[in-house]
Amino acid sequence: MKLLFKWALLGSLFSLFFYKSEVLAQTDKKLVLFNSRVVKTLDVELTPDFEVLETVKKKVTVLNKDGLEDGLITIFYNDLISIEDFSGVITDKESGKTIEKLKLKDLNDVSLISDYSVFEDSRLKYFELHAGKFPLEIEFEYTTKKRGNMSFPTWRPEGNKKQLVEKAELNLIYPENMEVRYLVKNIDHEAQETKAEGKVQMHWELENLIELSDDKPDEDSIAMVKIAPKDFTMEGYSSNMETWGGFGNWIYQLNQGKDDLSPEAKAKVAELTEGLKSELEKIQILYKYMQDNYRYVSIQLGIGGFMPMYATEVFEAKYGDCKALSMFMNAMLKEAGINANYVLVNAGSDEKDIDVDFPSNQFNHAILQVPMEQDTVWLECTSSTLPAGFLGDFTMDRHVLVITEEGGKLVKTPAYQSDDYNQIKNNSKIELLGQGMARIKQTKEMTGFAAQTYLAVQHHLNEKEVEKHIYYDLDFSGAHIEKFDLNVDNQQIVPKAILNHETFLQQFYQSTSKRLIIKPSYQTIKADDILNFNMHWEENIEIASPEEMELESGEVDLDLVEDYFDYKKHQVLENNLLKIARVVKFHFPEDVNEETITKTLKQIEKLDDQPIFLKK
């Protein structure tokens, strides 16, 4: 059964003890079941003028100090979204007296301009609840109006952690002659449909929901209703969203004429590509030119949140957002005789894939696709470090909408499911110095996803900051880096980074009167490092001792083949030189969960964490 029913059952039990729980919330923190209760309604109405009215009604009973944040009021608005009305009241629950009546002017107002944004009209009105006496109630209602019906809010009935949702309602209202589509997730009962005065109303209602766990709920288990239009319009641009082709057609309209270049820009393209014969060479040189000379700036003004700047404006300004930079790169490629396609994607390392059977605006980013005779080259145009053809984890392995003259079509970005795209090879030469001290000369060679961080480190940080990151990455106890050299290569499709360093180790081994005890230091690997579910991880270590030694333990080779990894380790002592060769190959299935990966890494850690005894 879905988590929703667990919440509903718990909520039903708690509803029998409302007044007792209010007392418990104030007198014994250990017995608190929830911090607040809420009754909430979301009304979403599509008007005949293709406007969307969104009315939020909430009554929150705050039971203790931890529940104050549940009374937070937030209203987002911008050039396309206006606030039509607002009212609110704060009440002392014990006495029933009104503490404060709220009007729109009582709310704080701040700009939501991002650190990386220059042009953005998003703003936020908010009100924070402060109190020392409980329980108290805050009740408020507001309505916003959005010009254009391209997007609708998503209804999520559950509340915050340790907040009991006594009742959550959604009313979706639209004219009978203007269809609206919706996708219901993790709600088993059907909506109630009524028709009156030429309008259709769909009604959903859930009661007694609560989530007590501190863990973030799985997105696939959350109850929700997604809403999308059939026919839609915004700022004079119209289309039909029943198919991905129709939505893509709307984006294609917005992009028309944006890929024209000025004579100066055309001359620059000609200069850069002169003498180059292959299309891949041209793509790489133009992409590198953009990376070196243009910076990412978010632009979210009105329909500009969807419409890119003109390529010529980007050429002159030397900046742009994901849409603008993708369009500029597209324009340069077109001038060089190479066809490319503008692409929409729901980006983010932890983002879920889109609902492919529900055409709607589920995207937050733009990239570029360059179809080639042998393969497709993907370009992340906001990155200043990734090579042409490598998307990284931000947009890999997900459905994207490719925009063409015919409209839009869904394809998937590369999954990079091979350890060719994720490799770490550490070659270490260690000299034992006496009294547990040692000096290590190491070459770390990282490929693909393993190189991503060092590409960014080399590009964005100064030498002192780079060294600080190396200390963090090496994670050696009592270490002092004497010298280092970092080289990155992002000119090939799969990026590489090579770090050479010499480091003094204060405590590397233990020495007794009869033996040396060495615990080899391998790199720490976390679940987040295995982004494509595959990795080749190699450690080659040579440890030189000034004393005559004999290998007392550790001669047995290991060669394991498990469900999620292959493990090989070989150790040998020759001429006072201890050689360790260890290789791990991870091969997880796509549907593996993080808990399984973490458990597997602990298995590797246990296999690695075996001390070596050398007899004097």
C-alpha positions in Angstrom: 0.0 0.0 0.0 1.1 3.5 -0.6 2.5 5.7 2.2 -0.7 7.8 1.8 -2.7 5.2 3.6 -0.2 4.9 6.4 -0.5 8.6 6.9 -4.3 8.4 6.7 -4.5 5.6 9.3 -2.2 7.4 11.7 -4.1 10.6 11.2 -7.4 8.9 12.0 -5.9 7.6 15.3 -4.5 11.0 16.2 -7.8 12.8 15.4 -9.3 11.1 18.5 -6.8 12.9 20.7 -6.7 16.5 19.5 -7.1 18.2 22.8 -4.8 15.8 24.7 -2.1 16.3 22.1 -2.3 20.0 22.4 -1.5 19.6 26.1 1.2 17.1 25.4 2.8 19.4 22.9 3.2 22.1 25.5 4.1 20.0 28.6 6.3 17.0 27.5 8.3 17.3 24.3 9.0 13.6 24.3 5.3 12.9 23.9 4.7 15.3 21.0 3.0 13.5 18.0 2.7 16.5 15.8 3.5 20.2 15.9 0.5 21.7 14.1 -2.8 20.9 12.4 -4.0 22.3 9.2 -7.1 22.5 7.0 -6.3 23.7 3.5 -8.0 24.2 0.2 -6.6 25.0 -3.3 -8.9 26.4 -5.9 -7.6 26.5 -9.4 -9.8 28.1 -12.0 -9.2 28.5 -15.8 -11.0 31.6 -17.2 -12.4 32.0 -20.7 -9.6 34.5 -21.2 -6.9 31.8 -20.7 -6.0 33.2 -17.3 -5.4 31.0 -14.2 -6.8 32.0 -10.8 -5.2 30.3 -7.9 -6.9 30.7 -4.5 -5.2 29.3 -1.4 -7.1 28.9 1.9 -5.4 27.7 5.1 -6.2 27.4 8.8 -3.2 26.3 10.8 -3.4 25.5 14.5 0.1 25.8 16.0 0.7 23.6 19.0 4.2 24.4 20.0 7.3 26.4 19.1 8.4 23.8 16.5 5.1 24.3 14.7 5.6 28.1 14.1 7.2 27.5 10.7 4.0 25.7 9.6 2.3 29.0 9.9 4.6 30.7 7.4 2.8 32.6 4.6 4.5 32.8 1.2 3.1 34.3 -2.0 5.2 34.3 -5.2 4.5 36.9 -7.9 6.1 38.4 -11.0 5.3 40.2 -14.3 2.9 37.4 -15.3 1.4 36.6 -11.9 -0.4 39.3 -9.9 -1.8 39.1 -6.3 -5.5 39.9 -6.5 -6.4 39.8 -2.8 -5.2 38.7 0.7 -6.6 38.5 4.2 -5.5 36.8 7.4 -6.2 36.6 11.1 -4.2 35.2 14.1 -6.3 33.9 17.0 -5.5 32.8 20.6 -7.2 29.3 20.7 -7.7 29.2 24.4 -9.5 32.6 24.8 -10.8 32.8 21.2 -9.5 36.4 21.0 -8.1 37.9 17.9 -4.4 38.7 18.2 -3.9 40.4 14.9 -5.7 40.9 11.6 -3.4 40.7 8.5 -3.6 42.7 5.3 -1.3 42.5 2.2 0.7 45.5 3.4 1.7 43.6 6.6 3.6 41.0 4.6 7.3 41.4 3.9 8.3 41.8 0.2 11.7 40.7 -1.2 13.2 40.1 -4.6 14.0 36.6 -5.5 16.9 37.5 -7.8 19.4 34.6 -7.7 23.1 35.1 -7.1 23.7 34.2 -10.7 20.8 36.3 -12.1 20.9 39.8 -13.5 17.5 40.0 -15.1 14.7 38.5 -13.0 11.3 39.8 -11.9 10.4 37.1 -9.4 9.3 38.5 -6.0 8.0 37.0 -2.7 5.6 38.3 -0.1 5.9 36.5 3.2 4.8 36.6 6.8 6.6 34.7 9.7 4.6 33.8 12.8 6.1 34.6 16.2 4.6 33.6 19.5 5.4 32.3 22.9 2.0 31.0 24.0 0.3 28.0 22.4 -2.0 26.8 20.9 -2.7 29.6 18.5 -4.4 29.7 15.1 -3.4 31.5 11.9 -6.0 31.5 9.1 -5.4 33.2 5.7 -6.6 33.3 2.1 -5.2 34.8 -1.0 -5.8 34.7 -4.8 -3.2 35.1 -7.6 -3.9 35.6 -11.3 -1.6 34.3 -14.0 -1.6 35.7 -17.5 -1.7 32.7 -19.8 -2.5 29.1 -19.0 0.7 27.3 -20.1 1.3 26.0 -16.5 -0.8 25.2 -13.5 0.1 24.5 -9.9 0.6 20.9 -8.7 -1.6 19.8 -5.8 0.3 18.0 -3.0 -2.2 17.4 -0.1 0.3 16.2 2.6 1.7 18.7 5.0 5.1 19.4 6.6 6.9 16.9 8.8 4.9 16.3 12.0 2.0 18.3 10.7 -1.5 16.7 10.8 -3.5 17.5 7.7 -7.1 17.3 9.0 -8.5 18.0 5.5 -7.0 18.9 2.2 -9.2 19.9 -0.8 -8.5 20.6 -4.5 -11.1 22.3 -6.7 -10.3 22.4 -10.4 -12.7 24.7 -12.3 -12.8 25.3 -16.0 -15.2 26.3 -18.8 -17.0 23.3 -20.4 -15.7 24.4 -23.8 -12.0 24.6 -22.6 -10.6 21.2 -21.6 -8.1 20.7 -18.8 -6.0 17.5 -18.4 -4.9 16.1 -15.1 -2.7 13.3 -13.8 -3.5 11.7 -10.4 -0.8 9.9 -8.5 -1.2 7.8 -5.3 -4.8 8.8 -4.8 -7.1 5.8 -5.2 -10.6 7.4 -5.2 -12.1 9.3 -8.2 -12.7 13.0 -8.2 -16.2 14.3 -7.9 -17.3 16.1 -11.0 -20.1 18.7 -11.2 -21.3 21.0 -14.0 -23.1 24.2 -13.5 -23.5 27.5 -15.4 -21.2 26.4 -18.2 -18.4 25.4 -15.8 -16.9 22.0 -14.8 -15.6 21.5 -11.3 -13.4 18.5 -10.3 -13.2 18.0 -6.5 -10.6 16.0 -4.6 -10.6 15.6 -0.8 -8.3 13.8 1.6 -8.4 13.7 5.4 -6.1 12.9 8.3 -2.7 12.7 6.7 0.6 12.9 8.6 4.2 12.0 8.1 6.2 11.3 11.2 9.5 10.1 9.6 12.5 12.4 9.5 13.3 10.9 6.1 12.3 12.7 2.9 9.5 10.8 1.3 10.1 9.1 -2.0 8.8 11.2 -4.8 7.1 8.1 -6.3 5.0 7.6 -3.2 3.7 11.2 -2.7 0.0 11.9 -3.4 -0.5 14.6 -6.0 -2.5 15.9 -8.9 -0.7 17.5 -11.8 -2.7 19.8 -14.1 -2.1 20.8 -17.7 -4.1 22.5 -20.4 -5.3 21.2 -23.8 -5.2 24.5 -25.7 -3.0 27.2 -24.2 -1.7 30.7 -24.9 0.8 33.1 -23.3 1.7 36.6 -24.5 0.2 36.0 -28.0 1.8 32.6 -28.6 -0.7 29.7 -28.7 -0.6 25.9 -29.3 -2.1 22.6 -28.1 -0.4 20.7 -25.3 -2.2 17.3 -25.7 1.0 16.0 -27.4 4.7 16.7 -27.0 4.7 17.8 -30.6 2.2 20.5 -29.8 4.2 21.8 -26.8 7.3 21.7 -28.9 5.6 23.7 -31.6 5.0 26.5 -29.0 8.7 26.5 -28.0 9.6 26.6 -31.7 7.4 29.7 -32.2 9.2 31.4 -29.3 12.6 30.6 -30.8 11.9 31.8 -34.3 14.5 34.3 -35.6 16.6 34.1 -32.4 19.4 32.2 -34.2 20.4 35.0 -36.6 23.9 36.3 -36.2 25.4 39.7 -37.0 28.1 40.1 -39.7 30.7 40.4 -36.9 29.6 37.2 -35.3 29.5 35.4 -38.6 33.1 36.6 -39.3 34.2 35.2 -35.9 32.7 31.8 -36.7 34.5 31.8 -40.0 37.8 32.7 -38.3 37.5 30.0 -35.7 36.6 27.2 -38.1 39.0 28.1 -40.9 40.9 25.0 -42.1 38.9 22.6 -40.0 37.6 19.6 -41.9 35.5 17.5 -39.6 32.2 18.6 -38.0 33.4 17.3 -34.6 36.4 19.6 -34.7 34.2 22.6 -35.6 31.8 21.7 -32.7 34.6 21.5 -30.3 36.3 24.7 -31.3 33.1 26.7 -31.2 32.0 25.2 -27.9 35.4 26.0 -26.4 35.2 29.6 -27.7 31.8 30.0 -26.0 33.0 28.4 -22.7 36.1 30.7 -22.6 34.3 34.0 -23.5 30.7 33.8 -22.3 29.2 33.5 -18.8 26.0 32.1 -17.4 23.4 34.6 -16.2 19.8 33.7 -15.3 17.1 35.7 -17.2 13.6 35.3 -15.9 11.6 38.3 -17.1 8.0 37.6 -18.1 7.9 35.3 -21.0 11.7 35.6 -21.1 11.6 32.7 -18.6 10.7 30.7 -21.7 11.9 32.8 -24.6 15.7 33.0 -25.3 17.6 36.1 -26.1 18.7 36.8 -29.7 22.0 35.1 -30.6 23.4 38.5 -31.7 22.6 40.0 -28.3 24.5 37.2 -26.6 27.5 37.7 -28.9 27.6 41.4 -27.9 26.8 41.1 -24.2 29.0 38.0 -23.6 26.5 36.4 -21.3 23.2 34.5 -21.3 21.1 32.0 -19.5 20.7 28.3 -20.5 18.2 29.2 -23.3 20.3 32.1 -24.7 23.7 30.2 -24.6 22.1 27.2 -26.2 20.5 29.4 -28.9 23.8 31.2 -29.5 25.7 27.9 -29.8 23.0 26.7 -32.2 23.4 29.9 -34.3 27.2 29.5 -34.5 26.8 25.8 -35.6 24.3 26.8 -38.2 26.7 29.4 -39.6 29.3 26.7 -39.7 27.0 24.4 -41.7 26.1 22.1 -38.9 22.5 21.4 -37.9 21.6 21.3 -34.2 18.4 21.1 -32.1 17.3 23.2 -29.1 16.4 20.8 -26.2 14.3 21.2 -23.0 15.3 19.0 -20.0 14.4 18.6 -16.3 17.9 19.1 -15.0 19.4 18.2 -11.7 21.5 15.4 -10.3 18.7 14.1 -8.1 15.7 15.0 -10.3 13.3 12.3 -11.3 12.5 11.7 -15.0 9.4 13.4 -16.4 6.0 11.8 -16.8 6.4 10.9 -20.4 2.6 10.2 -20.9 1.6 13.6 -19.6 2.7 16.3 -22.0 3.2 19.5 -20.0 5.9 21.9 -18.9 8.0 19.7 -16.8 11.3 21.3 -17.7 13.7 23.7 -16.1 16.7 23.9 -18.4 17.9 24.0 -22.0 20.7 22.2 -23.7 21.7 21.4 -27.3 21.6 18.2 -29.5 23.8 17.9 -32.5 22.8 14.9 -34.7 25.9 13.3 -36.3 26.3 10.6 -38.9 27.8 8.1 -36.5 26.5 9.5 -33.1 24.8 12.4 -31.4 26.8 15.1 -29.7 25.2 16.7 -26.6 26.2 20.1 -25.4 25.7 21.6 -21.9 26.1 25.2 -22.9 26.1 26.6 -19.4 29.2 24.6 -18.3 32.6 26.2 -18.5 34.4 22.9 -17.8 32.7 19.9 -19.4 34.0 18.8 -22.9 31.8 18.8 -26.0 29.8 15.6 -26.0 29.8 14.9 -22.2 26.7 16.1 -20.3 27.7 15.0 -16.8 25.2 13.9 -14.1 23.2 17.2 -14.3 21.2 16.1 -17.4 22.2 12.5 -18.2 19.9 9.5 -18.6 16.5 11.2 -18.8 13.8 12.1 -21.3 14.2 15.4 -23.0 12.1 17.4 -25.5 13.9 18.0 -28.8 12.5 21.0 -30.6 12.3 20.8 -34.4 10.3 22.4 -37.2 7.7 19.7 -36.8 7.3 20.5 -33.1 8.8 18.4 -30.3 9.8 14.8 -29.8 11.0 12.9 -26.7 14.4 11.2 -26.7 16.7 10.1 -23.9 20.1 11.6 -23.1 23.0 9.2 -22.7 23.1 7.1 -19.5 26.9 6.5 -19.7 26.4 3.1 -18.2 29.9 1.8 -18.6 32.9 2.1 -16.3 34.7 3.8 -19.3 32.9 6.9 -18.1 33.8 6.6 -14.4 37.4 5.6 -13.5 39.8 6.2 -10.7 43.4 4.9 -10.9 45.7 5.7 -8.1 49.4 4.8 -8.4 51.3 5.3 -5.1 54.9 5.0 -4.1 55.4 5.1 -0.4 58.7 5.4 1.5 58.8 4.4 5.1 60.8 6.9 7.1 60.8 5.5 10.6 58.7 6.1 13.7 55.5 5.6 11.8 56.2 8.4 9.3 56.2 8.0 5.5 56.3 10.0 2.3 53.9 9.3 -0.5 54.3 10.1 -4.2 51.0 9.5 -5.9 49.4 9.9 -9.3 45.6 10.1 -9.3 44.1 9.6 -12.7 40.4 10.3 -12.9 38.2 9.8 -16.0 34.6 10.8 -16.8 32.4 11.5 -13.7 35.3 11.0 -11.4 37.0 13.9 -13.1 34.1 16.4 -12.9 35.0 17.9 -9.6 38.6 18.5 -10.4 37.6 20.1 -13.7 35.6 22.6 -11.7 38.3 23.0 -9.1 40.9 23.8 -11.6 38.7 26.3 -13.4 37.1 28.2 -10.5 39.6 28.1 -7.6 42.9 29.7 -6.9 46.0 27.7 -6.0 45.4 27.9 -2.2 41.8 26.8 -2.6 42.9 24.0 -4.9 45.3 22.7 -2.3 42.6 22.9 0.4 40.4 20.7 -1.8 43.2 18.2 -2.4 43.6 17.9 1.4 39.9 17.2 1.7 39.9 14.7 -1.2 43.0 12.8 0.0 41.7 12.5 3.5 45.0 11.4 4.9 45.5 11.8 8.7 48.4 14.0 9.8 49.3 14.9 6.2 51.4 17.7 4.8 51.3 18.3 1.0 54.8 19.2 0.0 54.0 19.8 -3.7 51.3 19.1 -6.2 50.5 19.4 -9.9 46.9 19.3 -11.3 46.2 18.8 -15.0 42.8 18.6 -16.6 41.8 17.6 -20.1 38.4 18.5 -21.3 39.2 18.5 -25.0 38.3 14.8 -25.4 34.6 13.7 -25.2 35.3 11.9 -21.9 37.1 14.3 -19.5 40.2 13.5 -17.6 42.0 14.9 -14.6 45.5 13.9 -13.3 46.8 14.9 -9.9 50.4 14.4 -9.0 51.4 15.1 -5.4 54.1 14.4 -2.8 52.8 14.3 0.7 54.4 13.7 4.1 52.4 11.4 6.4 52.9 11.8 10.1 51.4 8.4 11.0 51.2 5.8 8.3 52.2 2.5 10.1 52.9 1.0 13.5 56.3 -0.5 14.5 57.0 -3.0 17.3 60.2 -4.7 18.2 59.4 -7.7 15.9 57.2 -6.4 13.1 55.7 -3.5 11.1 51.9 -3.2 10.9 50.6 -1.4 7.8 47.0 -0.5 7.0 47.0 0.6 3.3 45.1 3.9 2.8 42.7 3.6 -0.1 40.6 6.4 -1.5 37.2 6.9 0.1 34.4 6.2 -2.3 30.8 7.3 -1.5 27.5 6.4 -3.2 27.4 9.8 -4.8 30.6 9.0 -6.7 29.0 6.1 -8.6 26.7 8.4 -10.6 26.3 6.1 -13.6 26.0 2.9 -11.5 29.4 1.8 -12.8 33.0 2.4 -11.8 36.5 1.1 -12.3 38.6 1.8 -9.2 42.2 0.8 -9.2 44.8 1.1 -6.5 48.5 0.2 -7.2 50.7 0.7 -4.1 54.5 0.2 -3.6 55.8 0.5 -0.1 59.6 0.6 0.3 61.1 -0.3 3.7 64.8 0.5 4.7 64.8 -2.7 6.8 64.9 -6.3 5.8 61.4 -7.6 6.0 59.4 -10.8 5.6 55.7 -10.9 4.7 54.0 -12.5 7.7 50.4 -12.3 6.5 48.5 -11.1 3.4 50.0 -13.5 0.8 46.5 -14.9 -0.2 45.1 -13.4 -3.4 41.5 -12.4 -3.5 39.4 -12.8 -6.7 35.6 -12.2 -6.0 32.7 -11.9 -8.4 29.6 -10.6 -6.6 26.2 -9.3 -7.7 27.2 -5.7 -7.7 31.0 -5.8 -7.9 34.1 -7.7 -8.9 37.1 -7.5 -6.5 40.7 -8.5 -7.1 43.7 -8.0 -4.8 47.2 -9.3 -5.0 50.1 -8.6 -2.5 53.7 -9.6 -2.8 57.0 -8.6 -1.0 60.1 -8.5 -3.2 63.4 -7.1 -2.2 61.9 -5.1 0.7 59.3 -3.7 -1.7 55.7 -4.5 -0.8 53.5 -4.4 -3.9 49.7 -4.2 -3.7 47.5 -4.3 -6.7 43.7 -3.9 -6.0 40.9 -3.5 -8.6 37.2 -3.0 -7.9 34.6 -2.9 -10.7 31.1 -1.8 -9.7 28.2 -2.8 -11.9 24.9 -1.8 -10.3 21.5 -2.0 -12.1 19.7 1.2 -12.9 17.0 0.6 -10.3 19.4 0.1 -7.4 18.7 2.2 -4.3 21.2 4.2 -2.3 21.0 1.9 0.7 22.2 -1.0 -1.5 25.1 1.0 -2.9 26.1 2.1 0.6 26.0 -1.5 1.9 28.1 -2.6 -1.0 30.7 0.1 -0.3 30.9 -1.2 3.3 31.7 -4.6 1.9 34.6 -3.2 -0.1 35.8 -1.2 3.0 35.8 -4.5 5.0 37.8 -6.3 2.3 40.3 -3.4 2.1 40.6 -2.8 5.8 43.0 -5.7 6.4 46.3 -4.9 8.1 49.5 -6.3 6.6 52.1 -7.7 9.1 55.8 -7.5 8.1 58.2 -9.5 10.2 61.6 -7.8 10.9 
